[in-house]
Amino acid sequence: MRFRTNFFLLILLLIFAQILVAEEESEEETYETSEYSSLLFYELFPLDARYASKKDWQNFYFLDDEQIGKLSAVKIEDKADLKKAGLAPNVVAELLPYLSFNSGSIYFLARLIDQQKYHDIPNHLHHSEKIFGSYKNSRFGFLLQKDAGETSHLDYRNWFFQQKNLPYISNIVLGSYKIRLGQGVVFGERFATTISALSTKSPIVSASKISPYTSFSEQWYMHGASVTAGVKSLHLTPYYSKTDLDVNLQNDSISSFDESGLHLHPSPTASLKTVGLYTQWISDAFDLGYNRAEVKFGKPFLDRQKSQSYQINSVDFRFRLENTDYFGEIAEADEKLGKVLGVRTIYENLHQTLIYREFEKNLPTYMGKPITQSNSYDNQKGLYYGALWKPLPRLKFNFYLDVWKTPETSAQAQMPLSGQELLVRGHYSAPRQLVSLQYKNQKKEQLFSDDEIGDQKICDYKADYHLMLGRFFKIKTRYNYRTCQEIQHKFGYLTYSELGFRQSVFALIARAVYYNAGTPVYMYQQGVDGTMLTSAFTGEDLFYYFLTNCKLHKCVNLQLKYSNYYKKTDAQEVVAQLLVNRTF
């Protein structure tokens, strides 16, 4: 009955939306991959295209080197200049949401989440707020968040201030910030996905940068100060940070880290202090960086093989020669080595990437995220090859093969382990439709019990079809079949249909997902702020959601999302968000 009621509500909303007067064409959608999260910063602070540098354009992963070269070679004053630079209309449409041609901006977000499963506890509502502002080269931000069940409405508080492009000083960040250096061995995007269907770009850290921290994730960010100063090609970046980490203690020693961000009860913490200096030489053809840092935790580790304090030394480089890009990072942390070495070539319609990685056992991996198959990437050696082939203007194929092993015994098994992952994806896009077929195969050795090690084999098949109906409607369908062979064989499948409506003042997305899975089947779903949320489904049920966006003013949006299951109880979730985003 609940599903039937919401279905009729959907029909009524669609009828209402059709009578609204449209003023703009529907927007192109960003790739449905986790790389979308790397663009969130430019949703908060649109890049001023009038003063963008080549390094700025490199942060847009969907741009290739030829497109970056075109953008860097012309003076851009307004969006018409993007087309004059030689970019295709679909590339311009994808860039525009992240660009500005104005001097300043204000971004305010207020979000309230009501999850039925928390109704039996006090303070069951989740709320979060962001306010960011910029004027010319200055930026500031404040963040607040309270998770469901937490008693303090100021549980998570954060702030930052950034100043760019002063004489001899290119960047100052005070408050909370994040560091991404080299290929991410010692400093990287800890919660990012490093391998995806983008194949040739996703494993590579495109540019070293220090930027404000704008996430609601409550762990593994820097807090203090960082300054980047330089003359001509030489740049120096001293940085200082001291934060408190949520930990689990045993005998007053750190047994593990708590990354949930939930503080239902007083949680033990341990400080993390980091002091360092990054030196970089930048030229048109060659970049070279050296980083030295001191890291100290406020408490010792229960595992005495992990040091409470240690030094970091790392060297990273990037060398460009015609159609070839050589890059890498070699780092030493706590007297353990980590290496990432790679080459990327671009010849007409074929892009290729080859990356070798090697990380010693017990290498500290707290703040890094290079190309890897796991969150803790120590004790891993691997070789990655990815290719992107565009035989026709509307047809492309993505391929990657990643082979890895643990040279030494792991904590879970008293023997070395190995594995491999293969992905093949075909993607055809026409003016009003898209077809995508994907095959993914994973095989790895793992510990099944205290005395049994065997192979885990996972095969994943996906078929997607998108179709534009008229000017405002878009249909998406997917079928996903997944098999998993461990001690016993398991399988699962997921299929969904989605109807989207979008015009100038109103947008609606309705998705129904049926799944029957004995092994987890994964799917991205849209969040209220446009981000992609990873969802895992097991068992058999029907999941559905409705997502609406109403433009109350040219810069004010009200976003609502309702999601629920047909069978599962206490799973209803309602999200309401007010978003104000204005440039001036």
C-alpha positions, -999 to +999 in steps of 0.1 A: +000+000+000+028+024+008+044+018-026+011+022-044+005+055-027+039+069-035+035+057-071+004+078-076+021+107-058+049+104-084+023+106-113+007+137-098+041+154-095+050+146-131+017+160-143+023+192-123+058+194-136+047+193-173+027+225-170+057+245-158+073+267-184+108+256-194+136+281-199+167+260-203+179+228-218+184+198-196+219+195-182+243+168-191+250+143-162+283+136-147+297+101-149+281+077-125+314+069-107+329+079-074+353+103-091+324+127-090+334+134-054+366+151-066+345+178-082+325+187-050+350+214-041+342+233-073+305+230-066+312+248-033+337+272-049+333+275-086+366+280-104+370+315-118+377+306-154+391+340-161+422+333-140+424+295-142+458+279-147+468+247-163+470+230-129+434+242-122+421+225-154+440+193-145+416+188-115+387+180-139+392+143-145+370+142-176+393+166-195+421+151-216+455+167-222+445+181-255+414+199-240+435+212-211+460+226-236+432+244-255+419+259-223+453+270-211+462+287-245+433+312-247+420+340-226+386+331-212+362+359-202+328+342-205+313+308-213+313+316-251+351+315-250+349+278-239+335+270-273+360+293-290+387+273-274+376+243-294+357+223-268+328+201-279+294+212-266+290+182-243+324+190-227+313+227-222+280+215-206+299+193-182+323+221-172+299+249-167+284+238-133+319+241-118+329+274-133+323+310-125+330+343-143+323+364-113+343+378-084+327+361-054+302+335-043+281+324-013+272+288-006+248+278+022+236+243+029+212+231+056+203+194+056+180+174+079+177+136+078+150+116+095+157+078+096+129+056+109+153+031+125+165+058+150+130+068+162+133+049+194+163+070+207+164+106+217+178+132+193+172+108+164+174+135+137+206+141+118+214+177+108+244+193+090+252+228+078+278+244+056+284+280+048+311+289+024+320+323+009+346+336-015+356+370-028+383+372-055+412+351-041+398+348-005+377+319+007+362+309+041+340+282+054+322+268+085+308+233+090+285+218+117+270+183+120+252+161+145+245+125+137+214+106+148+216+097+185+243+122+194+233+146+222+255+176+213+242+197+184+278+209+179+293+174+178+313+182+146+326+217+141+351+228+115+363+260+098+389+272+073+402+303+056+421+304+024+440+332+006+455+328-029+477+347-053+494+372-030+528+385-041+553+356-038+527+336-018+504+315-039+483+298-012+476+302+025+452+279+044+443+283+080+420+259+100+412+225+084+427+214+052+438+184+032+471+176+015+475+156-018+512+151-028+529+131-054+509+099-061+494+098-027+517+074-009+520+095+023+493+122+017+463+115-004+425+113-006+421+086+021+384+078+014+387+080-024+384+052-049+416+049-069+406+023-095+375+027-117+361+023-152+378+056-162+409+033-164+436+057-177+431+086-153+416+074-121+447+058-106+468+089-112+471+119-088+469+147-114+485+175-094+499+181-059+478+205-039+468+217-005+432+229-002+405+235+024+387+206+040+350+208+031+338+173+041+316+160+069+340+130+074+353+135+109+387+119+107+420+121+089+421+157+079+447+183+088+441+213+111+465+241+116+482+262+089+499+258+055+517+284+033+530+280-002+555+306-013+578+308-043+598+326-069+595+315-105+597+278-106+606+271-070+578+267-044+581+260-006+552+247+015+556+245+052+527+230+071+516+222+106+487+202+119+473+189+152+440+170+154+423+145+177+414+111+164+387+088+176+404+056+188+397+023+206+421+018+235+434-013+252+459-009+281+460+029+272+473+020+238+456+024+204+442-009+192+423+006+162+407+038+148+370+046+149+362+062+115+324+062+120+322+097+133+294+086+158+297+099+193+267+083+211+289+081+242+321+098+253+348+084+230+385+081+237+408+102+215+445+104+207+462+134+192+480+134+158+506+160+152+522+166+118+549+191+109+565+192+075+580+210+045+572+203+008+595+217-018+586+217-054+602+227-087+576+233-115+583+238-152+565+232-184+581+198-190+593+187-156+580+188-120+600+176-090+589+176-053+605+166-020+585+163+012+599+158+048+576+155+078+575+145+114+544+126+126+536+119+163+506+102+179+495+111+214+494+075+225+514+043+216+500+015+195+490-018+210+509-034+181+545-025+189+555-029+153+537+004+147+556+034+158+541+062+179+563+088+161+582+086+128+597+106+100+585+108+064+607+115+034+593+114-002+603+124-037+577+128-065+582+137-101+563+142-134+581+145-168+562+153-200+577+144-234+554+149-264+526+124-260+541+106-230+538+115-193+562+098-168+553+102-131+560+086-098+566+089-060+591+071-038+584+076-001+600+064+032+578+065+063+589+049+096+619+034+077+595+016+054+594+022+016+565+029-007+568+033-045+545+043-073+560+046-108+540+050-140+538+061-176+508+074-196+507+078-234+481+095-256+481+087-293+451+099-313+422+077-301+442+054-277+452+064-242+472+039-221+485+039-185+510+015-169+517+018-131+539-003-109+534-001-071+553-016-041+546-009-005+565-026+024+548-043+052+539-020+082+542+011+060+521+037+078+490+043+056+470+066+078+468+096+056+478+083+022+458+068-007+478+058-038+466+033-064+456+003-043+432-025-038+425-019-001+423+009+025+454-003+042+477-007+013+509-018+030+524-051+022+513-049-015+531-052-048+512-047-080+511-039-117+482-019-133+475-015-170+446+007-182+435+017-218+409+039-233+402+034-270+378+056-291+374+039-325+345+062-333+334+096-321+305+082-301+320+048-291+347+041-265+361+011-247+376+011-213+399-017-201+421-024-171+440-053-156+454-050-121+476-079-107+489-077-072+503-098-043+513-095-007+551-103-007+550-111+031+526-128+054+495-108+062+478-102+095+450-124+085+470-153+070+504-167+077+513-168+040+516-144+011+483-137-008+477-126-044+449-114-066+438-098-099+411-076-113+399-072-149+374-048-163+361-043-199+335-016-206+319-006-239+301+028-240+281+042-269+265+076-267+241+091-293+224+126-290+194+111-271+205+077-259+234+058-242+243+022-241+269+007-218+280-029-213+305-038-185+322-070-174+343-071-142+362-101-129+380-103-095+400-131-081+420-131-049+432-155-022+418-149+012+414-165+047+381-184+050+388-198+085+416-202+109+432-230+089+417-226+054+428-203+026+411-203-008+402-183-038+374-158-039+361-153-075+336-125-083+321-119-117+300-088-123+280-081-155+262-047-161+240-034-189+228+002-189+205+020-213+196+057-211+170+074-233+159+111-236+121+114-242+114+148-256+130+178-240+126+171-203+123+134-196+150+108-193+147+071-187+175+050-172+175+012-169+201-012-156+205-050-152+234-062-129+242-099-124+269-109-099+284-142-089+307-149-060+325-182-055+341-188-021+335-220+000+301-221-017+287-205-049+265-174-044+248-152-069+226-121-070+210-097-095+197-062-094+176-043-119+163-008-118+142+017-138+145+054-133+124+082-147+138+117-145+123+150-153+142+182-155+135+218-165+144+253-152+125+254-119+117+218-111+134+184-113+123+150-102+140+116-102+120+084-094+138+051-092+126+016-084+151-011-077+144-048-074+171-071-061+175-108-053+210-113-040+227-140-019+259-119-023+261-081-020+252-062-052+263-026-053+246+005-069+252+042-069+222+064-060+218+102-061+220+122-029+202+155-024+232+175-032+241+156-064+267+133-049+266+096-055+260+073-026+272+037-027+245+013-016+248-025-010+219-048-013+214-084-001+183-106+002+152-100-018+132-068-018+121-037-037+139-004-029+126+029-043+132+066-039+119+100-051+143+129-054+130+164-062+146+198-066+125+230-066+141+263-076+125+288-052+146+316-066+174+318-091+199+309-064+177+291-038+169+254-041+148+231-019+157+195-023+137+165-009+144+128-010+122+100+002+134+064+002+120+031+015+117-006+010+086-026+001+092-054+027+119-042+050+106-024+081+120+007+099+140+016+067+122+047+056+144+078+052+135+114+045+161+140+036+154+177+032+180+202+022+180+240+016+207+251-007+217+287-015+244+291-041+250+326-056+278+342-075+283+380-077 
